[in-house]
Amino acid sequence: MTPLPDGTTTPAGVRRPERRVRRFSRAERWVHRATAWLMGVCVFTAACLYLPPLSELVGRRRLVVTVHEWSGLVLPVPLLAGVFFRALRADLGRLNRFGRHDRHWLRTVLRTRSKDGVPAGKFNAGQKLYASFIAGAVLVMIGTGLLMWFTHLAPVIWRTGATFVHDWLALLLAAGITGHVWMAAKDPEARLGMRTGSVAPWWARREHSLWKPDDKD
């Protein structure tokens, strides 16, 4: 874990506060922020299209449809731009690896309903599963959305199936995102890490005790 100088001085004999630990690069934070905004627009516009009270309040359905279509289409762009940065590629590698400690983390959390003190790498098993779900869901949503958008691409039965998958997967996505936001709301230090790029050492030891700079987990 790479320490960051805090720039403070202390009197002689007083223990200096522990230096914060760098967790995310600037590129990673911008990718996360841009993706979150685009996903938020997709979810909000979808709600405006499917919930009559919101639809009546917002109006201009054709504009809402257009914003929904384009925000969904460009959703992968921040991540695709981010792969040019080494730090993000390294973290994608970590997210794509599921090791023995991840299975132990998952079993323990499912059994005890608590992740306190359970060893984890830079990303725990829950974060890895969530990232995989979001990545797969976004690809499916884009594919089914294109079939619904460009009606000449497929026969009616395909478009009907695409609409069914798109609608129900949207509900699962909304549930997953709600859970993600709820977990983040309960962990101020994790939010601070995503906002500033660094976290407190005590938090890193408690939540990600196996995390080291060159981990491949």
Secondary structure, DSSP 8 states (H G I E B T S, - for coil): --EE-------TTS-----EEE---HHHHHHHHHHHHHHHHHHHHHHHHH-HHHHHHH--HHHHHHHHHHHHHTTTHHHHHHTTSHHHHHHHHHHT---HHHHHHHHHHHHHS--TT----SS-HHHHHHHHHHHHHHHHHHHHHHHHHSGGGS-HHHHHHHHHHHHHHHHHHHHHHHHHHHHHHT-HHHHHHHHHSEE-HHHHHHH-TT--TT---
